[in-house]
């Protein structure tokens, strides 16, 4: 969150984070993590791939990172400074 906040060029910038709603991801409390770094939640919505045409989902880092997995139920959180 801190590095994303620092990358915002101006006060009108936004940070969008799409997160799966299944465990363990639903325990991350993304809103609280953002607020700790001075960001405020402006909107959250059900993730729809068509709204983000350049989106590419990845697993984690390592040798399996390029394997695509089903998105399933995900939420996109939008934050501002």
C-alpha positions as CSV (number, residue, x, y, z in Angstrom):
1,X,0.0,0.0,0.0
2,X,2.8,2.4,0.9
3,X,4.6,2.0,-2.4
4,X,1.4,2.2,-4.4
5,X,0.5,5.4,-2.6
6,X,3.9,6.9,-3.4
7,X,3.5,6.0,-7.1
8,X,0.4,8.2,-7.4
9,X,1.4,11.3,-9.3
10,X,-1.4,13.6,-7.9
11,X,-4.3,13.7,-5.6
12,X,-6.7,12.6,-8.4
13,X,-5.0,9.2,-8.7
14,X,-6.6,6.0,-7.7
15,X,-5.4,2.6,-6.6
16,X,-7.5,-0.4,-7.7
17,X,-7.0,-3.7,-6.0
18,X,-8.9,-6.8,-7.1
19,X,-9.0,-9.5,-4.4
20,X,-10.6,-12.9,-4.3
21,X,-13.2,-13.2,-1.6
22,X,-12.3,-16.8,-0.7
23,X,-10.0,-17.7,2.3
24,X,-7.3,-16.8,3.0
25,X,-7.8,-13.6,0.9
26,X,-11.0,-12.5,2.7
27,X,-9.0,-12.2,6.0
28,X,-6.6,-9.5,4.7
29,X,-8.8,-6.6,5.7
30,X,-7.6,-4.6,2.7
31,X,-9.5,-1.5,3.8
32,X,-7.7,-1.3,7.1
33,X,-4.3,-1.9,5.4
34,X,-5.0,1.0,3.1
35,X,-6.2,3.3,5.9
36,X,-3.0,2.7,7.8
37,X,-1.1,4.2,4.8
38,X,-3.4,7.2,4.5
39,X,-5.7,5.9,1.7
40,X,-9.5,6.0,1.8
41,X,-11.9,3.6,0.2
42,X,-14.0,5.4,-2.4
43,X,-15.8,2.4,-4.0
44,X,-15.9,-1.3,-4.1
45,X,-17.6,-3.4,-6.7
46,X,-17.9,-7.0,-7.9
47,X,-15.0,-7.7,-10.2
48,X,-16.0,-7.9,-13.9
49,X,-13.1,-8.7,-16.3
50,X,-14.7,-6.6,-19.2
51,X,-14.3,-3.4,-17.0
52,X,-10.5,-4.0,-16.9
53,X,-9.5,-5.2,-20.4
54,X,-5.8,-5.4,-19.7
55,X,-6.3,-7.4,-16.5
56,X,-4.3,-10.7,-16.3
57,X,-4.7,-12.9,-13.2
58,X,-1.7,-14.6,-11.8
59,X,-1.1,-17.2,-9.1
60,X,1.7,-16.2,-6.8
61,X,5.4,-15.7,-7.4
62,X,7.6,-18.7,-8.3
63,X,7.5,-21.3,-11.1
64,X,3.7,-21.5,-11.2
65,X,3.1,-17.7,-11.4
66,X,2.0,-17.7,-15.1
67,X,-0.7,-20.3,-14.7
68,X,-4.1,-18.7,-15.0
69,X,-6.7,-19.8,-12.4
70,X,-10.5,-19.1,-12.3
71,X,-11.2,-15.6,-11.0
72,X,-14.3,-16.8,-9.1
73,X,-15.9,-14.3,-6.8
74,X,-13.7,-11.2,-6.5
75,X,-14.1,-7.6,-5.4
76,X,-12.3,-4.6,-6.8
77,X,-11.5,-2.0,-4.1
78,X,-10.7,1.6,-5.2
79,X,-8.7,3.9,-3.0
80,X,-7.6,7.6,-3.1
81,X,-5.2,9.7,-1.0
